[in-house]
Amino acid sequence: MKEPMKYLGAAALLLLFLPFLLTALLSGRKAVAIEQSPETEKLLPMMLYREAPEEAPEEFLRAQAILARSRILLGDQKKVSEVLQENLEFQRSHRIYPGFLEQCRQAAADTEGLVLTYEGKLVEGPYFAWGSGKTRDGKEVMGSDAYSWIVSVDSSMDVQKEDYQQEIKVSRETFWNQLSACLEETEEKEGDFSGITVISRDSAGYVTEIAAGEIHLSGEKLRSLFSLPSSCFTVEETGEQILFLCQGKGHGLGMSQYGAAVLAKEGKTAEEILKYYFPEASVEQYQA
């Protein structure tokens, strides 16, 4: 039964993107420019399927659809092509559940043309899986006034998630070997591989700088090096292991998907959810 369903999903996806592909082939690049073509909307259901957790509430899906649309419209033709390729690759490597795909398609249709704006301009609203209980401040994280519209808000519902806190263990040997390899990619060639100290955190509790011996790294860099759930962590050296106790999952900036789902279950609309997590922004109809 699984194989027929897989092929049925593939056929449905092909039909979904066929108009976009034919337009591109027959009319050339200009014909599928983002601001000119409604075919962009056809990318959203599978894009939303990839980004949203299964069994997501309807209003959460609509909020996520608005963020996805805003992101793709801020891109160029290359971005459209990348999204199309990512969608197709995802479909090839995952089983597609028609019921959830239809929910995503409906969410995209219900919000057609709606985007996130700040002072009348299209903006990209970042999102993450769940956080530390408080979202991060855009200007503080990015170090630029361009992100000052992303303000920190309470997301205390995140701490109720079952796996809100995760323990990650890394052997001491692996830890220092990884850091040594990181040094080789920079001008520094050697370091004092002893002692780990958190130097600074931002107002939401995420590590912004950490020292491992003489090596200084950002929290996000360390998170990337060791595939940590988030950069909101404490660290402890225990014998031959280094223990990270991480809160949340993701970068912590913008909308918490878990928190948004909780708000949706409480009866909040997509617009209200986005206003909660992006109080300085607005949801408006896109104007090319």
C-alpha positions, 0 to 999 in steps of 0.5 A, a space after each residue: 500500500 505504501 508504494 502506490 501512495 508514494 507514486 500517487 504523491 509524486 504524480 500529484 506534486 508533478 501536476 502541482 508544479 507543471 504549470 510553473 515549469 512549462 511557463 519557465 520553459 516556454 516563456 523564459 526567465 522574465 515570465 516567472 519573475 516573482 512579482 509577476 507570476 501567481 505560480 509562486 503560490 504553487 511553491 508554498 504548499 510543499 514548502 509549508 509541508 517541509 517547514 511545519 510540524 505534522 498535526 499542526 493547528 490550522 491557524 498555525 499553518 496559516 501563520 507559517 504560510 505567511 512567513 514562507 510567502 514573505 521569505 520567497 517574495 524577498 528573494 529573486 528568481 534564484 530563490 524561487 528555483 532553489 525552493 522548487 528544487 528543495 521541494 522536489 528533493 524533499 518529495 523524492 526522499 520522504 513519504 508524502 501524506 496527502 492529508 497533511 499536504 492538503 492542509 498545507 495547500 488550504 493554508 496557502 490558499 486561505 492566506 493568498 497574497 498575505 505577507 509580513 511587513 514593517 513600516 510598509 516594507 516586506 520583511 522576513 520573519 524568522 522562526 524556530 522550533 521552540 525556545 528558552 521561554 523568551 524570544 531573542 532581540 533582533 538588534 541584540 543578536 544581529 548587531 544592526 538597527 535593520 533588525 530592531 523590529 524583531 523584539 523579544 517577547 515572552 514565550 513561556 509556553 515553550 518550557 512546557 514542551 516535553 523535550 524542552 531541555 536536552 542533555 548533549 554529551 561530547 567526549 573531551 577528545 572529540 571536543 578539542 579535536 573539533 576545536 583544533 580543526 576549527 583553528 586550522 581554518 583560521 589564522 590561529 594555528 594553536 591554542 591552549 586546550 583547557 577549560 571552558 567558560 561562558 563569557 556572555 549571554 544575551 537578554 534571553 539567556 543564549 550564549 553569545 561568547 564562550 571561551 575554550 582555553 584561549 579560543 573564543 567562539 560565538 554560541 551559535 558557532 559552537 552550536 553548529 560545530 557540535 550540532 547542539 539543539 540551541 545556543 541557550 545552554 550551560 556547559 560542564 566538564 565531567 571526567 572525560 566528557 563535556 556536558 551541554 544542557 540545552 534549552 529550546 531548539 533553534 536560534 530563538 529569534 522570531 516566532 516559536 513554532 511550538 508557542 505559535 501552535 499553543 496560541 492557535 489551540 487557544 483560539 488565536 488567529 494567524 494574524 494574532 499569532 504573528 502580531 504576538 511574536 512580531 508586535 512591531 510588524 503587520 500582516 498586509 496584502 502584498 503589493 508588487 
